[in-house]
């Protein structure tokens, strides 16, 4: 397991997978039955942990460092 994976919460991983699938913040909120504010807070946490600034960078980082396996999405 990648060291970064250990630092992501289960919910952050859920959100990261939906980001990679191209979901908007609103779609993520509806899918996970959480508020848009909560989605944004989790996304900001992912950005901090990965030291990135947007969803595309987070997706690329997670695939590059094998945090997620795109073949299983």
Secondary structure, 3 states (H helix, E strand, C coil): CCHHHHHCCHHHHHHHHHHHCCCCHHHHHHHHCCCHHHHHHHHHHHHHHHCCCCHHHHHHHHHHCCCCCHHHC
